Amino acid sequence: MIDAGYALVAVYVTNELHDSDSTTYEQITPGIRIYDRTEIASRVIELDPPLGKSSFTFDTSYVDPCP
């Protein structure tokens, strides 16, 4: 049972582009949201960094290197 206006939604995130198959699947599967690389880039990735920013640093110190 859904309570307090919340709903269970399946989310599929991919670095591929939406195509006719994924669009059709999304239309016939009401509980799924598909985020392709265009959607990810438009919502998450800063495509226009501030002026003067020519490099980025990612802190990976908390991750063990792969063997």
PDBQT receptor file of N, H, CA, C and O in Angstrom, charges set to zero:
ATOM      1  N   MET A   1       0.836  -1.186   0.000  1.00  0.00    +0.000 N 
ATOM      2  CA  MET A   1       0.000   0.000   0.000  1.00  0.00    +0.000 C 
ATOM      3  C   MET A   1       0.882   1.252   0.000  1.00  0.00    +0.000 C 
ATOM      4  O   MET A   1       1.845   1.341   0.762  1.00  0.00    +0.000 OA
ATOM      5  N   ILE A   2       0.550   2.199  -0.847  1.00  0.00    +0.000 N 
ATOM      6  H   ILE A   2      -0.232   2.126  -1.466  1.00  0.00    +0.000 HD
ATOM      7  CA  ILE A   2       1.278   3.458  -0.925  1.00  0.00    +0.000 C 
ATOM      8  C   ILE A   2       0.705   4.397   0.117  1.00  0.00    +0.000 C 
ATOM      9  O   ILE A   2      -0.513   4.502   0.266  1.00  0.00    +0.000 OA
ATOM     10  N   ASP A   3       1.584   5.080   0.837  1.00  0.00    +0.000 N 
ATOM     11  H   ASP A   3       2.573   4.994   0.716  1.00  0.00    +0.000 HD
ATOM     12  CA  ASP A   3       1.140   5.931   1.919  1.00  0.00    +0.000 C 
ATOM     13  C   ASP A   3       1.695   7.336   1.772  1.00  0.00    +0.000 C 
ATOM     14  O   ASP A   3       2.792   7.511   1.242  1.00  0.00    +0.000 OA
ATOM     15  N   ALA A   4       0.975   8.316   2.221  1.00  0.00    +0.000 N 
ATOM     16  H   ALA A   4       0.084   8.173   2.651  1.00  0.00    +0.000 HD
ATOM     17  CA  ALA A   4       1.419   9.717   2.285  1.00  0.00    +0.000 C 
ATOM     18  C   ALA A   4       1.829  10.285   0.931  1.00  0.00    +0.000 C 
ATOM     19  O   ALA A   4       2.710  11.143   0.867  1.00  0.00    +0.000 OA
ATOM     20  N   GLY A   5       1.210   9.826  -0.147  1.00  0.00    +0.000 N 
ATOM     21  H   GLY A   5       0.494   9.129  -0.095  1.00  0.00    +0.000 HD
ATOM     22  CA  GLY A   5       1.496  10.391  -1.460  1.00  0.00    +0.000 C 
ATOM     23  C   GLY A   5       2.777   9.898  -2.110  1.00  0.00    +0.000 C 
ATOM     24  O   GLY A   5       3.175  10.424  -3.150  1.00  0.00    +0.000 OA
ATOM     25  N   TYR A   6       3.427   8.913  -1.531  1.00  0.00    +0.000 N 
ATOM     26  H   TYR A   6       3.104   8.486  -0.686  1.00  0.00    +0.000 HD
ATOM     27  CA  TYR A   6       4.646   8.374  -2.107  1.00  0.00    +0.000 C 
ATOM     28  C   TYR A   6       4.315   7.218  -3.036  1.00  0.00    +0.000 C 
ATOM     29  O   TYR A   6       3.314   6.528  -2.844  1.00  0.00    +0.000 OA
ATOM     30  N   ALA A   7       5.149   7.006  -4.038  1.00  0.00    +0.000 N 
ATOM     31  H   ALA A   7       5.962   7.566  -4.194  1.00  0.00    +0.000 HD
ATOM     32  CA  ALA A   7       4.948   5.897  -4.959  1.00  0.00    +0.000 C 
ATOM     33  C   ALA A   7       6.289   5.247  -5.266  1.00  0.00    +0.000 C 
ATOM     34  O   ALA A   7       7.320   5.918  -5.309  1.00  0.00    +0.000 OA
ATOM     35  N   LEU A   8       6.265   3.956  -5.475  1.00  0.00    +0.000 N 
ATOM     36  H   LEU A   8       5.428   3.411  -5.441  1.00  0.00    +0.000 HD
ATOM     37  CA  LEU A   8       7.463   3.219  -5.852  1.00  0.00    +0.000 C 
ATOM     38  C   LEU A   8       7.704   3.419  -7.346  1.00  0.00    +0.000 C 
ATOM     39  O   LEU A   8       6.816   3.172  -8.162  1.00  0.00    +0.000 OA
ATOM     40  N   VAL A   9       8.904   3.864  -7.698  1.00  0.00    +0.000 N 
ATOM     41  H   VAL A   9       9.625   4.065  -7.035  1.00  0.00    +0.000 HD
ATOM     42  CA  VAL A   9       9.251   4.121  -9.092  1.00  0.00    +0.000 C 
ATOM     43  C   VAL A   9      10.573   3.429  -9.389  1.00  0.00    +0.000 C 
ATOM     44  O   VAL A   9      11.545   3.596  -8.652  1.00  0.00    +0.000 OA
ATOM     45  N   ALA A  10      10.611   2.656 -10.465  1.00  0.00    +0.000 N 
ATOM     46  H   ALA A  10       9.821   2.520 -11.064  1.00  0.00    +0.000 HD
ATOM     47  CA  ALA A  10      11.859   2.032 -10.911  1.00  0.00    +0.000 C 
ATOM     48  C   ALA A  10      12.620   3.051 -11.756  1.00  0.00    +0.000 C 
ATOM     49  O   ALA A  10      12.031   3.737 -12.592  1.00  0.00    +0.000 OA
ATOM     50  N   VAL A  11      13.908   3.145 -11.537  1.00  0.00    +0.000 N 
ATOM     51  H   VAL A  11      14.386   2.589 -10.858  1.00  0.00    +0.000 HD
ATOM     52  CA  VAL A  11      14.744   4.085 -12.290  1.00  0.00    +0.000 C 
ATOM     53  C   VAL A  11      15.836   3.298 -12.998  1.00  0.00    +0.000 C 
ATOM     54  O   VAL A  11      16.560   2.517 -12.380  1.00  0.00    +0.000 OA
ATOM     55  N   TYR A  12      15.942   3.517 -14.300  1.00  0.00    +0.000 N 
ATOM     56  H   TYR A  12      15.354   4.152 -14.802  1.00  0.00    +0.000 HD
ATOM     57  CA  TYR A  12      16.985   2.885 -15.099  1.00  0.00    +0.000 C 
ATOM     58  C   TYR A  12      17.889   3.989 -15.625  1.00  0.00    +0.000 C 
ATOM     59  O   TYR A  12      17.442   4.870 -16.360  1.00  0.00    +0.000 OA
ATOM     60  N   VAL A  13      19.153   3.941 -15.250  1.00  0.00    +0.000 N 
ATOM     61  H   VAL A  13      19.516   3.226 -14.653  1.00  0.00    +0.000 HD
ATOM     62  CA  VAL A  13      20.128   4.952 -15.649  1.00  0.00    +0.000 C 
ATOM     63  C   VAL A  13      21.142   4.294 -16.578  1.00  0.00    +0.000 C 
ATOM     64  O   VAL A  13      21.700   3.244 -16.258  1.00  0.00    +0.000 OA
ATOM     65  N   THR A  14      21.374   4.915 -17.726  1.00  0.00    +0.000 N 
ATOM     66  H   THR A  14      20.920   5.768 -17.987  1.00  0.00    +0.000 HD
ATOM     67  CA  THR A  14      22.290   4.342 -18.705  1.00  0.00    +0.000 C 
ATOM     68  C   THR A  14      23.108   5.425 -19.375  1.00  0.00    +0.000 C 
ATOM     69  O   THR A  14      22.681   6.577 -19.456  1.00  0.00    +0.000 OA
ATOM     70  N   ASN A  15      24.281   5.055 -19.854  1.00  0.00    +0.000 N 
ATOM     71  H   ASN A  15      24.627   4.120 -19.788  1.00  0.00    +0.000 HD
ATOM     72  CA  ASN A  15      25.093   6.010 -20.610  1.00  0.00    +0.000 C 
ATOM     73  C   ASN A  15      24.833   5.893 -22.106  1.00  0.00    +0.000 C 
ATOM     74  O   ASN A  15      25.541   6.498 -22.910  1.00  0.00    +0.000 OA
ATOM     75  N   GLU A  16      23.831   5.126 -22.477  1.00  0.00    +0.000 N 
ATOM     76  H   GLU A  16      23.256   4.635 -21.823  1.00  0.00    +0.000 HD
ATOM     77  CA  GLU A  16      23.390   5.018 -23.866  1.00  0.00    +0.000 C 
ATOM     78  C   GLU A  16      22.291   6.042 -24.115  1.00  0.00    +0.000 C 
ATOM     79  O   GLU A  16      21.791   6.668 -23.181  1.00  0.00    +0.000 OA
ATOM     80  N   LEU A  17      21.920   6.208 -25.380  1.00  0.00    +0.000 N 
ATOM     81  H   LEU A  17      22.326   5.699 -26.139  1.00  0.00    +0.000 HD
ATOM     82  CA  LEU A  17      20.838   7.112 -25.730  1.00  0.00    +0.000 C 
ATOM     83  C   LEU A  17      19.511   6.368 -25.775  1.00  0.00    +0.000 C 
ATOM     84  O   LEU A  17      19.461   5.184 -26.108  1.00  0.00    +0.000 OA
ATOM     85  N   HIS A  18      18.435   7.075 -25.438  1.00  0.00    +0.000 N 
ATOM     86  H   HIS A  18      18.475   8.037 -25.168  1.00  0.00    +0.000 HD
ATOM     87  CA  HIS A  18      17.088   6.532 -25.623  1.00  0.00    +0.000 C 
ATOM     88  C   HIS A  18      16.919   6.138 -27.082  1.00  0.00    +0.000 C 
ATOM     89  O   HIS A  18      17.355   6.865 -27.974  1.00  0.00    +0.000 OA
ATOM     90  N   ASP A  19      16.296   5.008 -27.331  1.00  0.00    +0.000 N 
ATOM     91  H   ASP A  19      15.941   4.417 -26.606  1.00  0.00    +0.000 HD
ATOM     92  CA  ASP A  19      15.983   4.623 -28.708  1.00  0.00    +0.000 C 
ATOM     93  C   ASP A  19      14.511   4.204 -28.752  1.00  0.00    +0.000 C 
ATOM     94  O   ASP A  19      13.807   4.312 -27.748  1.00  0.00    +0.000 OA
ATOM     95  N   SER A  20      14.051   3.734 -29.892  1.00  0.00    +0.000 N 
ATOM     96  H   SER A  20      14.622   3.646 -30.707  1.00  0.00    +0.000 HD
ATOM     97  CA  SER A  20      12.628   3.388 -30.021  1.00  0.00    +0.000 C 
ATOM     98  C   SER A  20      12.236   2.267 -29.061  1.00  0.00    +0.000 C 
ATOM     99  O   SER A  20      11.112   2.254 -28.558  1.00  0.00    +0.000 OA
ATOM    100  N   ASP A  21      13.143   1.327 -28.802  1.00  0.00    +0.000 N 
ATOM    101  H   ASP A  21      14.056   1.338 -29.211  1.00  0.00    +0.000 HD
ATOM    102  CA  ASP A  21      12.834   0.226 -27.884  1.00  0.00    +0.000 C 
ATOM    103  C   ASP A  21      12.652   0.727 -26.452  1.00  0.00    +0.000 C 
ATOM    104  O   ASP A  21      11.680   0.367 -25.787  1.00  0.00    +0.000 OA
ATOM    105  N   SER A  22      13.579   1.550 -25.979  1.00  0.00    +0.000 N 
ATOM    106  H   SER A  22      14.369   1.842 -26.520  1.00  0.00    +0.000 HD
ATOM    107  CA  SER A  22      13.473   2.034 -24.603  1.00  0.00    +0.000 C 
ATOM    108  C   SER A  22      12.287   2.986 -24.437  1.00  0.00    +0.000 C 
ATOM    109  O   SER A  22      11.646   2.999 -23.386  1.00  0.00    +0.000 OA
ATOM    110  N   THR A  23      11.996   3.773 -25.456  1.00  0.00    +0.000 N 
ATOM    111  H   THR A  23      12.516   3.762 -26.310  1.00  0.00    +0.000 HD
ATOM    112  CA  THR A  23      10.849   4.673 -25.402  1.00  0.00    +0.000 C 
ATOM    113  C   THR A  23       9.545   3.873 -25.324  1.00  0.00    +0.000 C 
ATOM    114  O   THR A  23       8.662   4.204 -24.533  1.00  0.00    +0.000 OA
ATOM    115  N   THR A  24       9.423   2.826 -26.138  1.00  0.00    +0.000 N 
ATOM    116  H   THR A  24      10.141   2.557 -26.781  1.00  0.00    +0.000 HD
ATOM    117  CA  THR A  24       8.232   1.974 -26.114  1.00  0.00    +0.000 C 
ATOM    118  C   THR A  24       8.102   1.279 -24.772  1.00  0.00    +0.000 C 
ATOM    119  O   THR A  24       7.010   1.224 -24.207  1.00  0.00    +0.000 OA
ATOM    120  N   TYR A  25       9.210   0.743 -24.250  1.00  0.00    +0.000 N 
ATOM    121  H   TYR A  25      10.097   0.788 -24.710  1.00  0.00    +0.000 HD
ATOM    122  CA  TYR A  25       9.173   0.064 -22.959  1.00  0.00    +0.000 C 
ATOM    123  C   TYR A  25       8.734   1.016 -21.856  1.00  0.00    +0.000 C 
ATOM    124  O   TYR A  25       7.945   0.641 -20.988  1.00  0.00    +0.000 OA
ATOM    125  N   GLU A  26       9.238   2.239 -21.885  1.00  0.00    +0.000 N 
ATOM    126  H   GLU A  26       9.879   2.543 -22.590  1.00  0.00    +0.000 HD
ATOM    127  CA  GLU A  26       8.863   3.230 -20.879  1.00  0.00    +0.000 C 
ATOM    128  C   GLU A  26       7.367   3.559 -20.974  1.00  0.00    +0.000 C 
ATOM    129  O   GLU A  26       6.715   3.772 -19.952  1.00  0.00    +0.000 OA
ATOM    130  N   GLN A  27       6.829   3.599 -22.179  1.00  0.00    +0.000 N 
ATOM    131  H   GLN A  27       7.358   3.426 -23.010  1.00  0.00    +0.000 HD
ATOM    132  CA  GLN A  27       5.409   3.912 -22.370  1.00  0.00    +0.000 C 
ATOM    133  C   GLN A  27       4.492   2.805 -21.851  1.00  0.00    +0.000 C 
ATOM    134  O   GLN A  27       3.402   3.090 -21.355  1.00  0.00    +0.000 OA
ATOM    135  N   ILE A  28       4.920   1.549 -21.961  1.00  0.00    +0.000 N 
ATOM    136  H   ILE A  28       5.805   1.318 -22.364  1.00  0.00    +0.000 HD
ATOM    137  CA  ILE A  28       4.057   0.440 -21.530  1.00  0.00    +0.000 C 
ATOM    138  C   ILE A  28       4.350  -0.019 -20.100  1.00  0.00    +0.000 C 
ATOM    139  O   ILE A  28       3.671  -0.906 -19.585  1.00  0.00    +0.000 OA
ATOM    140  N   THR A  29       5.351   0.576 -19.462  1.00  0.00    +0.000 N 
ATOM    141  H   THR A  29       5.903   1.297 -19.881  1.00  0.00    +0.000 HD
ATOM    142  CA  THR A  29       5.704   0.233 -18.090  1.00  0.00    +0.000 C 
ATOM    143  C   THR A  29       5.547   1.488 -17.238  1.00  0.00    +0.000 C 
ATOM    144  O   THR A  29       6.479   2.285 -17.135  1.00  0.00    +0.000 OA
ATOM    145  N   PRO A  30       4.382   1.672 -16.628  1.00  0.00    +0.000 N 
ATOM    146  CA  PRO A  30       4.076   2.941 -15.969  1.00  0.00    +0.000 C 
ATOM    147  C   PRO A  30       4.966   3.289 -14.776  1.00  0.00    +0.000 C 
ATOM    148  O   PRO A  30       5.085   4.465 -14.432  1.00  0.00    +0.000 OA
ATOM    149  N   GLY A  31       5.584   2.313 -14.143  1.00  0.00    +0.000 N 
ATOM    150  H   GLY A  31       5.488   1.358 -14.422  1.00  0.00    +0.000 HD
ATOM    151  CA  GLY A  31       6.373   2.603 -12.949  1.00  0.00    +0.000 C 
ATOM    152  C   GLY A  31       7.851   2.795 -13.187  1.00  0.00    +0.000 C 
ATOM    153  O   GLY A  31       8.628   2.727 -12.235  1.00  0.00    +0.000 OA
ATOM    154  N   ILE A  32       8.279   3.035 -14.423  1.00  0.00    +0.000 N 
ATOM    155  H   ILE A  32       7.648   3.090 -15.197  1.00  0.00    +0.000 HD
ATOM    156  CA  ILE A  32       9.721   3.160 -14.697  1.00  0.00    +0.000 C 
ATOM    157  C   ILE A  32      10.039   4.528 -15.277  1.00  0.00    +0.000 C 
ATOM    158  O   ILE A  32       9.259   5.101 -16.038  1.00  0.00    +0.000 OA
ATOM    159  N   ARG A  33      11.200   5.033 -14.900  1.00  0.00    +0.000 N 
ATOM    160  H   ARG A  33      11.834   4.568 -14.282  1.00  0.00    +0.000 HD
ATOM    161  CA  ARG A  33      11.739   6.269 -15.478  1.00  0.00    +0.000 C 
ATOM    162  C   ARG A  33      13.117   5.933 -16.023  1.00  0.00    +0.000 C 
ATOM    163  O   ARG A  33      13.946   5.363 -15.314  1.00  0.00    +0.000 OA
ATOM    164  N   ILE A  34      13.366   6.285 -17.286  1.00  0.00    +0.000 N 
ATOM    165  H   ILE A  34      12.692   6.748 -17.862  1.00  0.00    +0.000 HD
ATOM    166  CA  ILE A  34      14.650   6.002 -17.920  1.00  0.00    +0.000 C 
ATOM    167  C   ILE A  34      15.417   7.301 -18.083  1.00  0.00    +0.000 C 
ATOM    168  O   ILE A  34      14.908   8.275 -18.639  1.00  0.00    +0.000 OA
ATOM    169  N   TYR A  35      16.652   7.301 -17.590  1.00  0.00    +0.000 N 
ATOM    170  H   TYR A  35      17.065   6.510 -17.139  1.00  0.00    +0.000 HD
ATOM    171  CA  TYR A  35      17.531   8.458 -17.722  1.00  0.00    +0.000 C 
ATOM    172  C   TYR A  35      18.707   8.046 -18.605  1.00  0.00    +0.000 C 
ATOM    173  O   TYR A  35      19.549   7.246 -18.196  1.00  0.00    +0.000 OA
ATOM    174  N   ASP A  36      18.757   8.595 -19.815  1.00  0.00    +0.000 N 
ATOM    175  H   ASP A  36      18.073   9.244 -20.147  1.00  0.00    +0.000 HD
ATOM    176  CA  ASP A  36      19.861   8.291 -20.718  1.00  0.00    +0.000 C 
ATOM    177  C   ASP A  36      20.961   9.333 -20.547  1.00  0.00    +0.000 C 
ATOM    178  O   ASP A  36      20.854  10.227 -19.707  1.00  0.00    +0.000 OA
ATOM    179  N   ARG A  37      22.014   9.213 -21.346  1.00  0.00    +0.000 N 
ATOM    180  H   ARG A  37      22.101   8.488 -22.029  1.00  0.00    +0.000 HD
ATOM    181  CA  ARG A  37      23.164  10.107 -21.155  1.00  0.00    +0.000 C 
ATOM    182  C   ARG A  37      22.820  11.569 -21.391  1.00  0.00    +0.000 C 
ATOM    183  O   ARG A  37      23.411  12.445 -20.758  1.00  0.00    +0.000 OA
ATOM    184  N   THR A  38      21.882  11.856 -22.284  1.00  0.00    +0.000 N 
ATOM    185  H   THR A  38      21.403  11.145 -22.798  1.00  0.00    +0.000 HD
ATOM    186  CA  THR A  38      21.480  13.239 -22.511  1.00  0.00    +0.000 C 
ATOM    187  C   THR A  38      20.783  13.799 -21.283  1.00  0.00    +0.000 C 
ATOM    188  O   THR A  38      21.042  14.930 -20.874  1.00  0.00    +0.000 OA
ATOM    189  N   GLU A  39      19.899  13.004 -20.698  1.00  0.00    +0.000 N 
ATOM    190  H   GLU A  39      19.689  12.084 -21.030  1.00  0.00    +0.000 HD
ATOM    191  CA  GLU A  39      19.171  13.424 -19.497  1.00  0.00    +0.000 C 
ATOM    192  C   GLU A  39      20.131  13.615 -18.321  1.00  0.00    +0.000 C 
ATOM    193  O   GLU A  39      20.009  14.580 -17.567  1.00  0.00    +0.000 OA
ATOM    194  N   ILE A  40      21.073  12.703 -18.168  1.00  0.00    +0.000 N 
ATOM    195  H   ILE A  40      21.172  11.918 -18.780  1.00  0.00    +0.000 HD
ATOM    196  CA  ILE A  40      22.056  12.815 -17.094  1.00  0.00    +0.000 C 
ATOM    197  C   ILE A  40      22.869  14.099 -17.264  1.00  0.00    +0.000 C 
ATOM    198  O   ILE A  40      23.050  14.857 -16.311  1.00  0.00    +0.000 OA
ATOM    199  N   ALA A  41      23.349  14.335 -18.466  1.00  0.00    +0.000 N 
ATOM    200  H   ALA A  41      23.202  13.720 -19.240  1.00  0.00    +0.000 HD
ATOM    201  CA  ALA A  41      24.164  15.525 -18.722  1.00  0.00    +0.000 C 
ATOM    202  C   ALA A  41      23.380  16.805 -18.489  1.00  0.00    +0.000 C 
ATOM    203  O   ALA A  41      23.937  17.789 -18.003  1.00  0.00    +0.000 OA
ATOM    204  N   SER A  42      22.105  16.808 -18.827  1.00  0.00    +0.000 N 
ATOM    205  H   SER A  42      21.653  16.009 -19.223  1.00  0.00    +0.000 HD
ATOM    206  CA  SER A  42      21.311  18.025 -18.662  1.00  0.00    +0.000 C 
ATOM    207  C   SER A  42      20.967  18.305 -17.205  1.00  0.00    +0.000 C 
ATOM    208  O   SER A  42      20.696  19.453 -16.853  1.00  0.00    +0.000 OA
ATOM    209  N   ARG A  43      20.972  17.286 -16.349  1.00  0.00    +0.000 N 
ATOM    210  H   ARG A  43      21.192  16.353 -16.634  1.00  0.00    +0.000 HD
ATOM    211  CA  ARG A  43      20.588  17.467 -14.949  1.00  0.00    +0.000 C 
ATOM    212  C   ARG A  43      21.750  17.437 -13.968  1.00  0.00    +0.000 C 
ATOM    213  O   ARG A  43      21.675  18.057 -12.908  1.00  0.00    +0.000 OA
ATOM    214  N   VAL A  44      22.815  16.733 -14.299  1.00  0.00    +0.000 N 
ATOM    215  H   VAL A  44      22.877  16.229 -15.161  1.00  0.00    +0.000 HD
ATOM    216  CA  VAL A  44      23.846  16.459 -13.302  1.00  0.00    +0.000 C 
ATOM    217  C   VAL A  44      25.199  17.077 -13.640  1.00  0.00    +0.000 C 
ATOM    218  O   VAL A  44      25.846  17.661 -12.771  1.00  0.00    +0.000 OA
ATOM    219  N   ILE A  45      25.622  16.957 -14.860  1.00  0.00    +0.000 N 
ATOM    220  H   ILE A  45      25.097  16.483 -15.566  1.00  0.00    +0.000 HD
ATOM    221  CA  ILE A  45      26.971  17.362 -15.240  1.00  0.00    +0.000 C 
ATOM    222  C   ILE A  45      27.004  18.837 -15.586  1.00  0.00    +0.000 C 
ATOM    223  O   ILE A  45      26.185  19.322 -16.367  1.00  0.00    +0.000 OA
ATOM    224  N   GLU A  46      27.944  19.536 -15.008  1.00  0.00    +0.000 N 
ATOM    225  H   GLU A  46      28.609  19.141 -14.374  1.00  0.00    +0.000 HD
ATOM    226  CA  GLU A  46      28.104  20.960 -15.284  1.00  0.00    +0.000 C 
ATOM    227  C   GLU A  46      28.863  21.104 -16.601  1.00  0.00    +0.000 C 
ATOM    228  O   GLU A  46      30.083  20.944 -16.642  1.00  0.00    +0.000 OA
ATOM    229  N   LEU A  47      28.139  21.405 -17.668  1.00  0.00    +0.000 N 
ATOM    230  H   LEU A  47      27.148  21.535 -17.635  1.00  0.00    +0.000 HD
ATOM    231  CA  LEU A  47      28.756  21.491 -18.984  1.00  0.00    +0.000 C 
ATOM    232  C   LEU A  47      29.486  22.813 -19.207  1.00  0.00    +0.000 C 
ATOM    233  O   LEU A  47      30.399  22.887 -20.030  1.00  0.00    +0.000 OA
ATOM    234  N   ASP A  48      29.098  23.828 -18.498  1.00  0.00    +0.000 N 
ATOM    235  H   ASP A  48      28.356  23.768 -17.830  1.00  0.00    +0.000 HD
ATOM    236  CA  ASP A  48      29.735  25.137 -18.621  1.00  0.00    +0.000 C 
ATOM    237  C   ASP A  48      30.399  25.501 -17.303  1.00  0.00    +0.000 C 
ATOM    238  O   ASP A  48      29.805  26.210 -16.490  1.00  0.00    +0.000 OA
ATOM    239  N   PRO A  49      31.627  25.025 -17.076  1.00  0.00    +0.000 N 
ATOM    240  CA  PRO A  49      32.294  25.312 -15.805  1.00  0.00    +0.000 C 
ATOM    241  C   PRO A  49      32.579  26.804 -15.681  1.00  0.00    +0.000 C 
ATOM    242  O   PRO A  49      32.654  27.508 -16.688  1.00  0.00    +0.000 OA
ATOM    243  N   PRO A  50      32.734  27.286 -14.461  1.00  0.00    +0.000 N 
ATOM    244  CA  PRO A  50      33.053  28.699 -14.259  1.00  0.00    +0.000 C 
ATOM    245  C   PRO A  50      34.344  29.078 -14.985  1.00  0.00    +0.000 C 
ATOM    246  O   PRO A  50      35.232  28.248 -15.178  1.00  0.00    +0.000 OA
ATOM    247  N   LEU A  51      34.426  30.331 -15.375  1.00  0.00    +0.000 N 
ATOM    248  H   LEU A  51      33.705  31.005 -15.218  1.00  0.00    +0.000 HD
ATOM    249  CA  LEU A  51      35.641  30.816 -16.047  1.00  0.00    +0.000 C 
ATOM    250  C   LEU A  51      36.855  30.588 -15.166  1.00  0.00    +0.000 C 
ATOM    251  O   LEU A  51      36.790  30.738 -13.946  1.00  0.00    +0.000 OA
ATOM    252  N   GLY A  52      37.956  30.225 -15.793  1.00  0.00    +0.000 N 
ATOM    253  H   GLY A  52      38.009  30.103 -16.784  1.00  0.00    +0.000 HD
ATOM    254  CA  GLY A  52      39.196  30.005 -15.054  1.00  0.00    +0.000 C 
ATOM    255  C   GLY A  52      39.345  28.588 -14.541  1.00  0.00    +0.000 C 
ATOM    256  O   GLY A  52      40.401  28.234 -14.017  1.00  0.00    +0.000 OA
ATOM    257  N   LYS A  53      38.330  27.779 -14.676  1.00  0.00    +0.000 N 
ATOM    258  H   LYS A  53      37.472  28.066 -15.102  1.00  0.00    +0.000 HD
ATOM    259  CA  LYS A  53      38.388  26.396 -14.197  1.00  0.00    +0.000 C 
ATOM    260  C   LYS A  53      38.820  25.516 -15.358  1.00  0.00    +0.000 C 
ATOM    261  O   LYS A  53      38.015  25.198 -16.233  1.00  0.00    +0.000 OA
ATOM    262  N   SER A  54      40.088  25.122 -15.370  1.00  0.00    +0.000 N 
ATOM    263  H   SER A  54      40.742  25.380 -14.659  1.00  0.00    +0.000 HD
ATOM    264  CA  SER A  54      40.587  24.322 -16.485  1.00  0.00    +0.000 C 
ATOM    265  C   SER A  54      40.835  22.864 -16.107  1.00  0.00    +0.000 C 
ATOM    266  O   SER A  54      41.164  22.050 -16.970  1.00  0.00    +0.000 OA
ATOM    267  N   SER A  55      40.682  22.529 -14.831  1.00  0.00    +0.000 N 
ATOM    268  H   SER A  55      40.415  23.190 -14.130  1.00  0.00    +0.000 HD
ATOM    269  CA  SER A  55      40.855  21.137 -14.425  1.00  0.00    +0.000 C 
ATOM    270  C   SER A  55      39.908  20.824 -13.271  1.00  0.00    +0.000 C 
ATOM    271  O   SER A  55      39.416  21.716 -12.580  1.00  0.00    +0.000 OA
ATOM    272  N   PHE A  56      39.673  19.531 -13.087  1.00  0.00    +0.000 N 
ATOM    273  H   PHE A  56      40.072  18.806 -13.648  1.00  0.00    +0.000 HD
ATOM    274  CA  PHE A  56      38.791  19.082 -12.031  1.00  0.00    +0.000 C 
ATOM    275  C   PHE A  56      39.497  18.006 -11.233  1.00  0.00    +0.000 C 
ATOM    276  O   PHE A  56      40.292  17.248 -11.790  1.00  0.00    +0.000 OA
ATOM    277  N   THR A  57      39.227  17.923  -9.951  1.00  0.00    +0.000 N 
ATOM    278  H   THR A  57      38.581  18.538  -9.499  1.00  0.00    +0.000 HD
ATOM    279  CA  THR A  57      39.824  16.920  -9.093  1.00  0.00    +0.000 C 
ATOM    280  C   THR A  57      38.719  16.106  -8.444  1.00  0.00    +0.000 C 
ATOM    281  O   THR A  57      37.762  16.662  -7.905  1.00  0.00    +0.000 OA
ATOM    282  N   PHE A  58      38.856  14.772  -8.498  1.00  0.00    +0.000 N 
ATOM    283  H   PHE A  58      39.633  14.321  -8.935  1.00  0.00    +0.000 HD
ATOM    284  CA  PHE A  58      37.908  13.881  -7.865  1.00  0.00    +0.000 C 
ATOM    285  C   PHE A  58      38.629  13.169  -6.729  1.00  0.00    +0.000 C 
ATOM    286  O   PHE A  58      39.696  12.591  -6.938  1.00  0.00    +0.000 OA
ATOM    287  N   ASP A  59      38.061  13.204  -5.544  1.00  0.00    +0.000 N 
ATOM    288  H   ASP A  59      37.195  13.673  -5.374  1.00  0.00    +0.000 HD
ATOM    289  CA  ASP A  59      38.642  12.536  -4.396  1.00  0.00    +0.000 C 
ATOM    290  C   ASP A  59      38.240  11.061  -4.413  1.00  0.00    +0.000 C 
ATOM    291  O   ASP A  59      37.077  10.725  -4.189  1.00  0.00    +0.000 OA
ATOM    292  N   THR A  60      39.198  10.198  -4.676  1.00  0.00    +0.000 N 
ATOM    293  H   THR A  60      40.143  10.472  -4.857  1.00  0.00    +0.000 HD
ATOM    294  CA  THR A  60      38.946   8.760  -4.695  1.00  0.00    +0.000 C 
ATOM    295  C   THR A  60      39.705   8.046  -3.576  1.00  0.00    +0.000 C 
ATOM    296  O   THR A  60      39.894   6.831  -3.622  1.00  0.00    +0.000 OA
ATOM    297  N   SER A  61      40.134   8.804  -2.582  1.00  0.00    +0.000 N 
ATOM    298  H   SER A  61      39.980   9.792  -2.545  1.00  0.00    +0.000 HD
ATOM    299  CA  SER A  61      40.936   8.218  -1.504  1.00  0.00    +0.000 C 
ATOM    300  C   SER A  61      40.164   7.178  -0.687  1.00  0.00    +0.000 C 
ATOM    301  O   SER A  61      40.766   6.336  -0.022  1.00  0.00    +0.000 OA
ATOM    302  N   TYR A  62      38.853   7.238  -0.737  1.00  0.00    +0.000 N 
ATOM    303  H   TYR A  62      38.363   7.923  -1.278  1.00  0.00    +0.000 HD
ATOM    304  CA  TYR A  62      38.034   6.305   0.039  1.00  0.00    +0.000 C 
ATOM    305  C   TYR A  62      37.776   4.981  -0.704  1.00  0.00    +0.000 C 
ATOM    306  O   TYR A  62      37.104   4.098  -0.170  1.00  0.00    +0.000 OA
ATOM    307  N   VAL A  63      38.303   4.839  -1.928  1.00  0.00    +0.000 N 
ATOM    308  H   VAL A  63      38.848   5.557  -2.362  1.00  0.00    +0.000 HD
ATOM    309  CA  VAL A  63      38.065   3.651  -2.739  1.00  0.00    +0.000 C 
ATOM    310  C   VAL A  63      39.379   2.891  -2.912  1.00  0.00    +0.000 C 
ATOM    311  O   VAL A  63      40.411   3.476  -3.242  1.00  0.00    +0.000 OA
ATOM    312  N   ASP A  64      39.323   1.571  -2.681  1.00  0.00    +0.000 N 
ATOM    313  H   ASP A  64      38.485   1.096  -2.413  1.00  0.00    +0.000 HD
ATOM    314  CA  ASP A  64      40.516   0.756  -2.922  1.00  0.00    +0.000 C 
ATOM    315  C   ASP A  64      40.702   0.576  -4.419  1.00  0.00    +0.000 C 
ATOM    316  O   ASP A  64      39.720   0.426  -5.146  1.00  0.00    +0.000 OA
ATOM    317  N   PRO A  65      41.945   0.587  -4.895  1.00  0.00    +0.000 N 
ATOM    318  CA  PRO A  65      42.172   0.368  -6.337  1.00  0.00    +0.000 C 
ATOM    319  C   PRO A  65      41.743  -1.036  -6.745  1.00  0.00    +0.000 C 
ATOM    320  O   PRO A  65      41.824  -1.980  -5.960  1.00  0.00    +0.000 OA
ATOM    321  N   CYS A  66      41.292  -1.151  -7.973  1.00  0.00    +0.000 N 
ATOM    322  H   CYS A  66      41.227  -0.384  -8.611  1.00  0.00    +0.000 HD
ATOM    323  CA  CYS A  66      40.937  -2.475  -8.500  1.00  0.00    +0.000 C 
ATOM    324  C   CYS A  66      42.196  -3.306  -8.701  1.00  0.00    +0.000 C 
ATOM    325  O   CYS A  66      43.246  -2.771  -9.054  1.00  0.00    +0.000 OA
ATOM    326  N   PRO A  67      42.093  -4.614  -8.478  1.00  0.00    +0.000 N 
ATOM    327  CA  PRO A  67      43.290  -5.465  -8.662  1.00  0.00    +0.000 C 
ATOM    328  C   PRO A  67      43.694  -5.572 -10.105  1.00  0.00    +0.000 C 
ATOM    329  O   PRO A  67      44.674  -6.247 -10.422  1.00  0.00    +0.000 OA
TER     330      PRO A  67
